[in-house]
Amino acid sequence: MRLLQAAAALVFALISFSASAQNYPAPKQGQWIAKDFKFHTGEVMPELRIAYTTVGEPSGQPVLVLHGTGGSASGMLTAAFAGELYGPGQPLDATKYYIIIPDSVGHGRSSKPSDGLKAKFPKYNYADMVDA
């Protein structure tokens, strides 16, 4: 019985923590298609998909948040990151700012070699990610 009570208390605490951790507007996902995107190598991809997540309203001051080389926009939405930045009174208060978090080329839901082109995917670098 004590084990069941302890488990119930833990579940309640986790639910309470996750509910309070997201004290900012719900993230929204979208994608943008770059037509005939030209990479630094000169290779052209007919459609390069750039996925993104936004937090806040488009009427807010836009802020671009970029993830690290091994991540995606989802890494910028963890309680430890977003919970400390996007909430009311925080540095990137989503009631004042429109936060845009793209998935870089090759990461997350953006176009990447594993989508099907594999080794035929154009060679890309950071300049291509910035241009996209």
N, CA, C and O atoms as a MOPAC input file, in Angstrom:
PM7 MOZYME 1SCF
protein

 N      0.81800 1    -1.18900 1     0.00000 1
 C      0.00000 1     0.00000 1     0.00000 1
 C      0.86700 1     1.26100 1     0.00000 1
 O      0.57600 1     2.22500 1    -0.70900 1
 N      1.94700 1     1.24200 1     0.81300 1
 C      2.84500 1     2.40000 1     0.85100 1
 C      3.51900 1     2.61600 1    -0.50200 1
 O      3.73600 1     3.75300 1    -0.92200 1
 N      3.84800 1     1.51600 1    -1.18000 1
 C      4.46500 1     1.61300 1    -2.49500 1
 C      3.51000 1     2.27500 1    -3.48400 1
 O      3.92300 1     3.11800 1    -4.28000 1
 N      2.24700 1     1.89700 1    -3.43600 1
 C      1.24300 1     2.49700 1    -4.31300 1
 C      1.08200 1     3.97700 1    -4.01400 1
 O      0.97300 1     4.77800 1    -4.94200 1
 N      1.06500 1     4.35900 1    -2.75600 1
 C      0.94700 1     5.77200 1    -2.37900 1
 C      2.17300 1     6.55600 1    -2.85100 1
 O      2.04000 1     7.67600 1    -3.34300 1
 N      3.34500 1     5.98100 1    -2.70700 1
 C      4.57500 1     6.64500 1    -3.13800 1
 C      4.57300 1     6.83200 1    -4.65500 1
 O      4.95500 1     7.89300 1    -5.14800 1
 N      4.14700 1     5.81000 1    -5.39300 1
 C      4.08400 1     5.90500 1    -6.85400 1
 C      3.08300 1     6.97000 1    -7.28000 1
 O      3.35700 1     7.75000 1    -8.19200 1
 N      1.93000 1     7.01000 1    -6.63000 1
 C      0.91100 1     8.01100 1    -6.96000 1
 C      1.43500 1     9.41600 1    -6.67600 1
 O      1.19600 1    10.33700 1    -7.45600 1
 N      2.14400 1     9.58300 1    -5.56500 1
 C      2.71100 1    10.89300 1    -5.22100 1
 C      3.74500 1    11.31900 1    -6.25300 1
 O      3.80100 1    12.49200 1    -6.62300 1
 N      4.56900 1    10.37600 1    -6.72500 1
 C      5.57500 1    10.67400 1    -7.73500 1
 C      4.91900 1    11.08900 1    -9.05100 1
 O      5.33100 1    12.07300 1    -9.66500 1
 N      3.91600 1    10.35700 1    -9.48000 1
 C      3.20000 1    10.69600 1   -10.71800 1
 C      2.58100 1    12.08200 1   -10.59800 1
 O      2.68600 1    12.88600 1   -11.52400 1
 N      1.94000 1    12.37100 1    -9.47700 1
 C      1.32800 1    13.68300 1    -9.26500 1
 C      2.37800 1    14.78600 1    -9.33100 1
 O      2.15100 1    15.82500 1    -9.95100 1
 N      3.53400 1    14.56200 1    -8.69100 1
 C      4.60500 1    15.56200 1    -8.68600 1
 C      5.12800 1    15.80900 1   -10.09300 1
 O      5.36400 1    16.95500 1   -10.47400 1
 N      5.31000 1    14.75100 1   -10.86600 1
 C      5.79800 1    14.90700 1   -12.23400 1
 C      4.79800 1    15.63700 1   -13.10400 1
 O      5.18200 1    16.48200 1   -13.91200 1
 N      3.53000 1    15.32700 1   -12.95300 1
 C      2.49300 1    16.02600 1   -13.72400 1
 C      2.47200 1    17.49200 1   -13.33500 1
 O      2.39100 1    18.35900 1   -14.20500 1
 N      2.54100 1    17.78100 1   -12.05800 1
 C      2.53300 1    19.16800 1   -11.58900 1
 C      3.74700 1    19.92000 1   -12.11800 1
 O      3.62700 1    21.06700 1   -12.55000 1
 N      4.93600 1    19.27400 1   -12.08700 1
 C      6.14400 1    19.93200 1   -12.56400 1
 C      6.05700 1    20.22000 1   -14.04700 1
 O      6.39100 1    21.32400 1   -14.47700 1
 N      5.61200 1    19.24100 1   -14.85200 1
 C      5.57000 1    19.46900 1   -16.29300 1
 C      4.52800 1    20.50700 1   -16.65100 1
 O      4.70700 1    21.24000 1   -17.62400 1
 N      3.44800 1    20.59300 1   -15.89700 1
 C      2.43600 1    21.60600 1   -16.17200 1
 C      2.96800 1    22.99600 1   -15.85400 1
 O      2.70200 1    23.94400 1   -16.59300 1
 N      3.72000 1    23.12900 1   -14.75800 1
 C      4.23900 1    24.44500 1   -14.40600 1
 C      5.47000 1    24.79600 1   -15.23800 1
 O      5.78800 1    25.97500 1   -15.39300 1
 N      6.16300 1    23.80000 1   -15.77500 1
 C      7.36400 1    24.06700 1   -16.55800 1
 C      7.03100 1    24.78300 1   -17.86000 1
 O      7.82900 1    25.59800 1   -18.32300 1
 N      5.89400 1    24.51000 1   -18.45700 1
 C      5.53000 1    25.17700 1   -19.70300 1
 C      4.59500 1    26.33100 1   -19.38900 1
 O      3.38100 1    26.23500 1   -19.57000 1
 N      5.17900 1    27.42100 1   -18.91700 1
 C      4.39900 1    28.60000 1   -18.60500 1
 C      4.50700 1    29.62900 1   -19.73100 1
 O      4.50700 1    30.83400 1   -19.48000 1
 N      4.59700 1    29.15700 1   -20.94300 1
 C      4.68200 1    30.00200 1   -22.13000 1
 C      3.68000 1    29.47200 1   -23.16000 1
 O      3.19900 1    28.34700 1   -23.02600 1
 N      3.35800 1    30.27400 1   -24.19200 1
 C      2.37900 1    29.81500 1   -25.19700 1
 C      2.80500 1    28.50900 1   -25.86200 1
 O      3.99600 1    28.23300 1   -26.01000 1
 N      1.83600 1    27.72900 1   -26.25200 1
 C      2.10800 1    26.44000 1   -26.90400 1
 C      2.89300 1    26.64100 1   -28.19400 1
 O      2.54600 1    27.50000 1   -29.00400 1
 N      3.94800 1    25.85400 1   -28.39000 1
 C      4.71800 1    25.92800 1   -29.63100 1
 C      3.87200 1    25.49400 1   -30.83100 1
 O      2.99200 1    24.64100 1   -30.71100 1
 N      4.15400 1    26.09200 1   -31.98000 1
 C      3.48000 1    25.73500 1   -33.22800 1
 C      4.54800 1    25.32700 1   -34.22700 1
 O      5.61200 1    25.94200 1   -34.30200 1
 N      4.25300 1    24.27600 1   -34.99900 1
 C      5.21900 1    23.79600 1   -35.98800 1
 C      4.75200 1    24.13700 1   -37.39200 1
 O      3.55600 1    24.23200 1   -37.66800 1
 N      5.72000 1    24.31700 1   -38.26400 1
 C      5.42600 1    24.59600 1   -39.66000 1
 C      6.61500 1    24.19300 1   -40.51100 1
 O      7.61100 1    23.66300 1   -40.01900 1
 N      6.48500 1    24.45500 1   -41.78400 1
 C      7.61900 1    24.22100 1   -42.68500 1
 C      7.57600 1    25.21700 1   -43.82500 1
 O      6.51800 1    25.72200 1   -44.19900 1
 N      8.73100 1    25.48300 1   -44.35800 1
 C      8.89200 1    26.38100 1   -45.49100 1
 C      9.67300 1    25.61800 1   -46.54400 1
 O     10.61800 1    24.90000 1   -46.21800 1
 N      9.29100 1    25.76500 1   -47.79400 1
 C      9.97700 1    25.08100 1   -48.89100 1
 C     10.75900 1    26.11100 1   -49.69600 1
 O     10.18400 1    27.05800 1   -50.23300 1
 N     12.06600 1    25.92100 1   -49.77500 1
 C     12.92000 1    26.76100 1   -50.61300 1
 C     12.97300 1    26.09900 1   -51.99000 1
 O     13.50400 1    24.99700 1   -52.13000 1
 N     12.43600 1    26.75500 1   -52.98300 1
 C     12.41900 1    26.21500 1   -54.35300 1
 C     13.77500 1    26.44800 1   -55.01500 1
 O     14.37200 1    27.51600 1   -54.88000 1
 N     14.24100 1    25.44300 1   -55.72200 1
 C     15.50000 1    25.50600 1   -56.46300 1
 C     16.64200 1    26.08600 1   -55.61600 1
 O     17.32700 1    27.02500 1   -56.02100 1
 N     16.82000 1    25.50200 1   -54.44200 1
 C     17.85100 1    25.99500 1   -53.52800 1
 C     19.23100 1    25.60300 1   -54.04900 1
 O     19.49500 1    24.43700 1   -54.34000 1
 N     20.11200 1    26.61400 1   -54.16000 1
 C     21.47100 1    26.38700 1   -54.66800 1
 C     22.44600 1    26.32000 1   -53.49900 1
 O     22.58700 1    27.27800 1   -52.73900 1
 N     23.11600 1    25.18200 1   -53.36400 1
 C     24.10500 1    24.96400 1   -52.32100 1
 C     25.44000 1    25.59900 1   -52.71100 1
 O     25.63600 1    25.97000 1   -53.86800 1
 N     26.34800 1    25.72200 1   -51.76100 1
 C     27.65700 1    26.33400 1   -52.01000 1
 C     28.44100 1    25.59400 1   -53.08600 1
 O     29.33400 1    26.17400 1   -53.70500 1
 N     28.12900 1    24.34800 1   -53.31500 1
 C     28.82000 1    23.53500 1   -54.32200 1
 C     28.29700 1    23.79200 1   -55.72400 1
 O     28.87500 1    23.33100 1   -56.70800 1
 N     27.19800 1    24.53100 1   -55.80600 1
 C     26.55700 1    24.77100 1   -57.10000 1
 C     25.41200 1    23.80800 1   -57.36700 1
 O     24.61300 1    24.02200 1   -58.27900 1
 N     25.33100 1    22.72900 1   -56.55700 1
 C     24.23100 1    21.77700 1   -56.70600 1
 C     22.91100 1    22.46900 1   -56.36400 1
 O     22.85200 1    23.30900 1   -55.46600 1
 N     21.86600 1    22.10800 1   -57.08700 1
 C     20.55200 1    22.70200 1   -56.86300 1
 C     19.57600 1    21.60800 1   -56.45300 1
 O     19.50600 1    20.55100 1   -57.08000 1
 N     18.83700 1    21.87600 1   -55.40700 1
 C     17.80300 1    20.94600 1   -54.94000 1
 C     16.45400 1    21.59100 1   -55.27700 1
 O     16.19500 1    22.71800 1   -54.85600 1
 N     15.59100 1    20.89400 1   -56.02900 1
 C     14.31300 1    21.48800 1   -56.43700 1
 C     13.46500 1    21.98200 1   -55.27100 1
 O     12.82000 1    23.02600 1   -55.37200 1
 N     13.46000 1    21.24400 1   -54.17200 1
 C     12.70000 1    21.65200 1   -52.99200 1
 C     13.47100 1    21.27500 1   -51.73100 1
 O     13.66100 1    20.09500 1   -51.43400 1
 N     13.91000 1    22.28500 1   -51.00000 1
 C     14.58800 1    22.07700 1   -49.72600 1
 C     13.61200 1    22.46300 1   -48.62200 1
 O     13.17400 1    23.61000 1   -48.54000 1
 N     13.27600 1    21.49200 1   -47.77400 1
 C     12.29300 1    21.72400 1   -46.70100 1
 C     13.01800 1    22.21300 1   -45.44700 1
 O     13.96800 1    21.58700 1   -44.97800 1
 N     12.55100 1    23.34200 1   -44.91800 1
 C     13.05000 1    23.86700 1   -43.65100 1
 C     11.88500 1    23.84400 1   -42.67100 1
 O     10.93200 1    24.61300 1   -42.80400 1
 N     11.97000 1    22.96100 1   -41.69500 1
 C     10.94300 1    22.87200 1   -40.65200 1
 C     11.27600 1    23.88500 1   -39.57100 1
 O     12.44000 1    24.22700 1   -39.36000 1
 N     10.24300 1    24.36100 1   -38.88800 1
 C     10.47600 1    25.32200 1   -37.82000 1
 C      9.39700 1    25.20500 1   -36.75500 1
 O      8.31800 1    24.66000 1   -36.98800 1
 N      9.71700 1    25.72900 1   -35.59000 1
 C      8.77900 1    25.81300 1   -34.47700 1
 C      8.75000 1    27.26700 1   -34.04700 1
 O      9.78700 1    27.92800 1   -34.00600 1
 N      7.56900 1    27.76500 1   -33.72900 1
 C      7.45400 1    29.13200 1   -33.22100 1
 C      6.80000 1    29.10300 1   -31.84100 1
 O      6.03300 1    28.19700 1   -31.51400 1
 N      7.12100 1    30.10500 1   -31.05400 1
 C      6.50300 1    30.29400 1   -29.74600 1
 C      6.13200 1    31.76900 1   -29.66800 1
 O      6.97000 1    32.63600 1   -29.91700 1
 N      4.89600 1    32.05200 1   -29.32800 1
 C      4.42700 1    33.42800 1   -29.26100 1
 C      3.62000 1    33.78000 1   -30.50000 1
 O      3.29600 1    32.92200 1   -31.32100 1
 N      3.30400 1    35.06500 1   -30.61300 1
 C      2.48500 1    35.55200 1   -31.72800 1
 C      3.33800 1    36.32000 1   -32.73000 1
 O      4.29100 1    36.99300 1   -32.34000 1
 N      3.00400 1    36.22600 1   -34.03100 1
 C      3.77500 1    36.93400 1   -35.06200 1
 C      3.84600 1    38.44400 1   -34.86300 1
 O      4.71500 1    39.09700 1   -35.44100 1
 N      2.95900 1    39.00700 1   -34.06500 1
 C      2.99300 1    40.45000 1   -33.80900 1
 C      4.11900 1    40.84100 1   -32.84900 1
 O      4.44300 1    42.02200 1   -32.72600 1
 N      4.71600 1    39.85900 1   -32.16900 1
 C      5.81700 1    40.13000 1   -31.24400 1
 C      7.11700 1    40.40500 1   -31.97900 1
 O      7.23300 1    40.13100 1   -33.17400 1
 N      8.08900 1    40.94400 1   -31.26700 1
 C      9.41600 1    41.19200 1   -31.83600 1
 C     10.04200 1    39.84800 1   -32.20700 1
 O     10.18300 1    38.98800 1   -31.33700 1
 N     10.42600 1    39.63900 1   -33.48100 1
 C     10.97400 1    38.32300 1   -33.86200 1
 C     12.36700 1    38.06800 1   -33.28400 1
 O     13.22200 1    38.95400 1   -33.24800 1
 N     12.56400 1    36.83100 1   -32.83400 1
 C     13.85400 1    36.38100 1   -32.31600 1
 C     14.12600 1    35.01400 1   -32.92800 1
 O     13.29700 1    34.11000 1   -32.83500 1
 N     15.28000 1    34.86700 1   -33.54700 1
 C     15.67700 1    33.59800 1   -34.14600 1
 C     16.56600 1    32.85600 1   -33.15600 1
 O     17.59700 1    33.37500 1   -32.72900 1
 N     16.16300 1    31.63300 1   -32.79100 1
 C     16.94300 1    30.79500 1   -31.87400 1
 C     17.44200 1    29.59800 1   -32.67600 1
 O     16.64900 1    28.86900 1   -33.27200 1
 N     18.75200 1    29.39900 1   -32.69000 1
 C     19.33800 1    28.30500 1   -33.46500 1
 C     19.83200 1    27.20500 1   -32.53200 1
 O     20.41200 1    27.47600 1   -31.48000 1
 N     19.59400 1    25.96700 1   -32.93400 1
 C     20.05800 1    24.83000 1   -32.13800 1
 C     21.49600 1    24.48700 1   -32.48600 1
 O     22.03500 1    24.97400 1   -33.48000 1
 N     22.11100 1    23.65600 1   -31.67300 1
 C     23.47600 1    23.21100 1   -31.91700 1
 C     23.55500 1    22.23500 1   -33.07700 1
 O     22.53200 1    21.84600 1   -33.64000 1
 N     24.76400 1    21.84100 1   -33.43000 1
 C     24.96800 1    21.00800 1   -34.60700 1
 C     24.36000 1    19.61900 1   -34.51300 1
 O     24.06300 1    19.01500 1   -35.54300 1
 N     24.17000 1    19.10200 1   -33.32700 1
 C     23.62800 1    17.75400 1   -33.20500 1
 C     22.17000 1    17.72300 1   -32.78800 1
 O     21.64900 1    16.65600 1   -32.46100 1
 N     21.50400 1    18.85600 1   -32.79300 1
 C     20.14800 1    18.90000 1   -32.26700 1
 C     19.10500 1    19.30800 1   -33.27500 1
 O     19.30700 1    19.23800 1   -34.48700 1
 N     17.98000 1    19.73900 1   -32.73300 1
 C     16.87100 1    20.24100 1   -33.54500 1
 C     16.08500 1    21.22500 1   -32.68900 1
 O     16.42900 1    21.45200 1   -31.52900 1
 N     15.04600 1    21.80300 1   -33.24300 1
 C     14.23000 1    22.77000 1   -32.51000 1
 C     13.67700 1    22.17500 1   -31.22600 1
 O     13.49000 1    22.90000 1   -30.24900 1
 N     13.41000 1    20.87800 1   -31.20200 1
 C     12.82900 1    20.25800 1   -30.00800 1
 C     13.73400 1    20.42000 1   -28.79300 1
 O     13.24000 1    20.47900 1   -27.66700 1
 N     15.04800 1    20.49200 1   -28.99400 1
 C     15.97200 1    20.68900 1   -27.89600 1
 C     15.84300 1    22.06600 1   -27.25500 1
 O     16.27700 1    22.27100 1   -26.12100 1
 N     15.25200 1    22.99700 1   -27.97500 1
 C     15.06100 1    24.35000 1   -27.46200 1
 C     13.72400 1    24.50000 1   -26.74400 1
 O     13.35500 1    25.59800 1   -26.32600 1
 N     12.99300 1    23.37700 1   -26.60300 1
 C     11.68500 1    23.39800 1   -25.96300 1
 C     11.64500 1    22.59500 1   -24.66700 1
 O     10.56600 1    22.33300 1   -24.13500 1
 N     12.78900 1    22.20900 1   -24.16400 1
 C     12.82900 1    21.45800 1   -22.91200 1
 C     12.52400 1    22.39300 1   -21.74400 1
 O     12.67400 1    23.60900 1   -21.85600 1
 N     12.10000 1    21.82300 1   -20.63800 1
 C     11.79000 1    22.62400 1   -19.44700 1
 C     13.02500 1    23.40200 1   -18.98300 1
 O     12.91700 1    24.54700 1   -18.54300 1
 N     14.18600 1    22.77700 1   -19.08300 1
 C     15.42100 1    23.42700 1   -18.63000 1
 C     15.79200 1    24.62000 1   -19.50300 1
 O     16.44100 1    25.54900 1   -19.02200 1
 N     15.39900 1    24.61900 1   -20.76800 1
 C     15.74800 1    25.71600 1   -21.67700 1
 C     14.56700 1    26.66300 1   -21.82900 1
 O     14.62700 1    27.81300 1   -21.39300 1
 N     13.49500 1    26.18100 1   -22.44500 1
 C     12.32800 1    27.02100 1   -22.71200 1
 C     11.66500 1    27.49400 1   -21.42700 1
 O     11.20500 1    28.63300 1   -21.34000 1
 N     11.61700 1    26.62400 1   -20.43800 1
 C     10.98900 1    26.99100 1   -19.17300 1
 C     11.68800 1    28.14600 1   -18.48100 1
 O     11.07800 1    28.85600 1   -17.68100 1
 N     12.96500 1    28.33700 1   -18.78300 1
 C     13.73700 1    29.42000 1   -18.17700 1
 C     13.81600 1    30.65400 1   -19.06600 1
 O     14.25900 1    31.70900 1   -18.61300 1
 N     13.39400 1    30.54200 1   -20.32300 1
 C     13.55300 1    31.66900 1   -21.25000 1
 C     12.25300 1    32.26100 1   -21.77900 1
 O     12.16600 1    33.47900 1   -21.93500 1
 N     11.24700 1    31.45200 1   -22.05900 1
 C     10.07600 1    31.92000 1   -22.79700 1
 C      8.89500 1    32.33700 1   -21.92300 1
 O      7.92300 1    32.88700 1   -22.44100 1
 N      8.95300 1    32.09400 1   -20.62400 1
 C      7.83600 1    32.39500 1   -19.73200 1
 C      7.72200 1    33.88100 1   -19.41500 1
 O      8.60400 1    34.66500 1   -19.76700 1
 N      6.64100 1    34.26700 1   -18.75300 1
 C      6.43200 1    35.67200 1   -18.36800 1
 C      7.59400 1    36.20800 1   -17.54100 1
 O      8.01400 1    35.59100 1   -16.56200 1
 N      8.10400 1    37.36300 1   -17.94900 1
 C      9.20200 1    37.99300 1   -17.22700 1
 C     10.57200 1    37.41200 1   -17.51300 1
 O     11.57300 1    37.92100 1   -17.00800 1
 N     10.63900 1    36.34600 1   -18.32000 1
 C     11.92200 1    35.72100 1   -18.64800 1
 C     12.59500 1    36.49900 1   -19.79400 1
 O     11.94100 1    37.32700 1   -20.42800 1
 N     13.88200 1    36.25100 1   -20.07000 1
 C     14.60400 1    37.00800 1   -21.09900 1
 C     13.94600 1    37.01000 1   -22.48600 1
 O     14.00100 1    38.01900 1   -23.18900 1
 N     13.33000 1    35.89900 1   -22.88400 1
 C     12.64100 1    35.84200 1   -24.18400 1
 C     11.15100 1    35.60100 1   -23.95200 1
 O     10.57300 1    34.66200 1   -24.49900 1
 N     10.54200 1    36.44500 1   -23.14700 1
 C      9.12600 1    36.35600 1   -22.78800 1
 C      8.28900 1    36.24800 1   -24.06700 1
 O      8.23900 1    37.18500 1   -24.86400 1
 N      7.63800 1    35.10400 1   -24.25400 1
 C      6.88400 1    34.83700 1   -25.48400 1
 C      5.62100 1    35.67900 1   -25.61000 1
 O      4.94600 1    35.60500 1   -26.63700 1
 N      5.28100 1    36.47100 1   -24.60700 1
 C      4.16700 1    37.41000 1   -24.76500 1
 C      4.66100 1    38.70200 1   -25.41500 1
 O      3.85700 1    39.52400 1   -25.85600 1
 N      5.97700 1    38.88000 1   -25.47400 1
 C      6.57100 1    40.07400 1   -26.09200 1
 C      7.31400 1    39.74600 1   -27.38500 1
 O      7.37200 1    40.55700 1   -28.30800 1
 N      7.88100 1    38.53700 1   -27.43200 1
 C      8.71000 1    38.13700 1   -28.57000 1
 C      8.05800 1    37.01700 1   -29.36500 1
 O      7.29400 1    36.21500 1   -28.82900 1
 N      8.37600 1    36.98000 1   -30.65300 1
 C      7.94500 1    35.88900 1   -31.53300 1
 C      9.18000 1    35.04500 1   -31.78200 1
 O     10.05000 1    35.43200 1   -32.56200 1
 N      9.26400 1    33.90400 1   -31.13400 1
 C     10.45000 1    33.06400 1   -31.17000 1
 C     10.33900 1    32.07100 1   -32.31800 1
 O      9.36900 1    31.31800 1   -32.41400 1
 N     11.33200 1    32.08100 1   -33.17400 1
 C     11.37000 1    31.21200 1   -34.35700 1
 C     12.58300 1    30.29800 1   -34.21700 1
 O     13.71600 1    30.76300 1   -34.09600 1
 N     12.32600 1    28.99000 1   -34.23600 1
 C     13.40100 1    28.00700 1   -34.04100 1
 C     13.40300 1    27.05200 1   -35.24100 1
 O     12.63300 1    26.09200 1   -35.26000 1
 N     14.25200 1    27.30000 1   -36.23800 1
 C     14.28600 1    26.39700 1   -37.38900 1
 C     15.09700 1    25.13600 1   -37.09700 1
 O     16.02500 1    25.15200 1   -36.28800 1
 N     14.73200 1    24.05300 1   -37.76500 1
 C     15.57200 1    22.85300 1   -37.79500 1
 C     16.54900 1    23.08300 1   -38.94500 1
 O     16.12400 1    23.26100 1   -40.08600 1
 N     17.84000 1    23.08300 1   -38.66400 1
 C     18.82600 1    23.30400 1   -39.72200 1
 C     18.77900 1    22.18800 1   -40.76200 1
 O     18.27400 1    21.09700 1   -40.49600 1
 N     19.30500 1    22.47100 1   -41.93500 1
 C     19.41200 1    21.45900 1   -42.98200 1
 C     20.12800 1    20.24900 1   -42.39600 1
 O     21.16100 1    20.39100 1   -41.74000 1
 N     19.58600 1    19.07200 1   -42.62900 1
 C     20.19800 1    17.84300 1   -42.13700 1
 C     19.77100 1    17.45000 1   -40.73600 1
 O     20.27000 1    16.46200 1   -40.19700 1
 N     18.85200 1    18.20800 1   -40.13100 1
 C     18.45000 1    17.94700 1   -38.74400 1
 C     16.94300 1    18.01700 1   -38.58200 1
 O     16.24300 1    18.63800 1   -39.38200 1
 N     16.45200 1    17.36400 1   -37.52400 1
 C     15.03000 1    17.44500 1   -37.19100 1
 C     14.12400 1    17.05800 1   -38.34200 1
 O     14.29700 1    16.00700 1   -38.96000 1
 N     13.16400 1    17.90800 1   -38.62100 1
 C     12.17800 1    17.63800 1   -39.68100 1
 C     12.53400 1    18.33400 1   -40.99800 1
 O     11.75900 1    18.27900 1   -41.95200 1
 N     13.70100 1    18.98900 1   -41.05800 1
 C     14.15100 1    19.62200 1   -42.30600 1
 C     14.72800 1    18.56200 1   -43.24000 1
 O     14.99800 1    17.43600 1   -42.82200 1
 N     14.91500 1    18.93200 1   -44.50700 1
 C     15.47400 1    17.99700 1   -45.48100 1
 C     16.83500 1    17.50200 1   -45.01600 1
 O     17.64600 1    18.26000 1   -44.48400 1
 N     17.06400 1    16.19700 1   -45.23300 1
 C     18.32900 1    15.57900 1   -44.83300 1
 C     18.59400 1    14.36600 1   -45.72400 1
 O     17.67600 1    13.84000 1   -46.35200 1
 N     19.84200 1    13.93000 1   -45.77500 1
 C     20.18500 1    12.78800 1   -46.62900 1
 C     19.33400 1    11.54000 1   -46.37400 1
 O     18.99900 1    10.81800 1   -47.31400 1
 N     18.98900 1    11.28500 1   -45.12600 1
 C     18.24500 1    10.06200 1   -44.81400 1
 C     16.79900 1    10.09300 1   -45.31200 1
 O     16.08700 1     9.09500 1   -45.19700 1
 N     16.35700 1    11.22600 1   -45.86300 1
 C     14.99800 1    11.30300 1   -46.42800 1
 C     14.86700 1    10.46200 1   -47.68800 1
 O     13.75300 1    10.21900 1   -48.15100 1
 N     15.97800 1    10.01400 1   -48.25100 1
 C     15.89200 1     9.18100 1   -49.44000 1
 C     17.04100 1     9.38900 1   -50.41000 1
 O     17.41800 1     8.45800 1   -51.12100 1
 N     17.61000 1    10.59700 1   -50.45700 1
 C     18.69900 1    10.84800 1   -51.41100 1
 C     20.02400 1    10.23900 1   -50.95700 1
 O     20.90300 1     9.97200 1   -51.77600 1
 N     20.16200 1    10.02300 1   -49.66100 1
 C     21.37900 1     9.45100 1   -49.05800 1
 C     22.63700 1    10.13300 1   -49.60100 1
 O     22.79000 1    11.34000 1   -49.41300 1
 N     23.53400 1     9.41900 1   -50.26000 1
 C     24.80100 1     9.98100 1   -50.73900 1
 C     24.60300 1    10.97300 1   -51.88500 1
 O     25.51900 1    11.73000 1   -52.20800 1
 N     23.42600 1    10.97800 1   -52.49900 1
 C     23.15600 1    11.92300 1   -53.58800 1
 C     22.66500 1    13.28000 1   -53.07600 1
 O     22.49700 1    14.21900 1   -53.85300 1
 N     22.43600 1    13.37400 1   -51.74600 1
 C     22.03100 1    14.65200 1   -51.15200 1
 C     23.17800 1    15.63300 1   -51.35800 1
 O     24.33400 1    15.26600 1   -51.15000 1
 N     22.89400 1    16.86800 1   -51.76200 1
 C     23.98200 1    17.83300 1   -51.97500 1
 C     24.84300 1    18.01300 1   -50.72500 1
 O     24.34600 1    17.97300 1   -49.59900 1
 N     26.13000 1    18.20900 1   -50.94400 1
 C     27.03800 1    18.48300 1   -49.82600 1
 C     26.67100 1    19.86700 1   -49.29100 1
 O     26.53900 1    20.82300 1   -50.05500 1
 N     26.50600 1    19.96400 1   -47.95400 1
 C     26.11000 1    21.24300 1   -47.38100 1
 C     27.02300 1    21.62200 1   -46.23100 1
 O     27.67500 1    20.77200 1   -45.62500 1
 N     27.05700 1    22.92000 1   -45.94200 1
 C     27.86900 1    23.41400 1   -44.84500 1
 C     27.07200 1    24.48500 1   -44.08200 1
 O     25.88800 1    24.69200 1   -44.34800 1
 N     27.72900 1    25.15600 1   -43.13900 1
 C     27.02000 1    26.15200 1   -42.33400 1
 C     26.50300 1    27.31100 1   -43.18900 1
 O     25.42000 1    27.83600 1   -42.92900 1
 N     27.26300 1    27.70800 1   -44.19700 1
 C     26.81000 1    28.79000 1   -45.06200 1
 C     25.48000 1    28.42100 1   -45.73000 1
 O     24.59500 1    29.26500 1   -45.86400 1
 N     25.34600 1    27.16600 1   -46.14500 1
 C     24.09400 1    26.71900 1   -46.74700 1
 C     22.95200 1    26.76800 1   -45.73100 1
 O     21.83200 1    27.15100 1   -46.06700 1
 N     23.24400 1    26.37800 1   -44.48500 1
 C     22.21400 1    26.41100 1   -43.44300 1
 C     21.73800 1    27.84000 1   -43.19900 1
 O     20.54300 1    28.08600 1   -43.03400 1
 N     22.68700 1    28.78100 1   -43.17600 1
 C     22.33400 1    30.19400 1   -42.95800 1
 C     21.54700 1    30.72200 1   -44.15600 1
 O     20.53600 1    31.40200 1   -43.97900 1
 N     21.99500 1    30.42000 1   -45.35600 1
 C     21.27100 1    30.87600 1   -46.54800 1
 C     19.85800 1    30.31900 1   -46.59800 1
 O     18.91700 1    31.02600 1   -46.96000 1
 N     19.71100 1    29.05200 1   -46.23400 1
 C     18.37800 1    28.43200 1   -46.26200 1
 C     17.46400 1    29.12400 1   -45.25800 1
 O     16.29800 1    28.75200 1   -45.12600 1

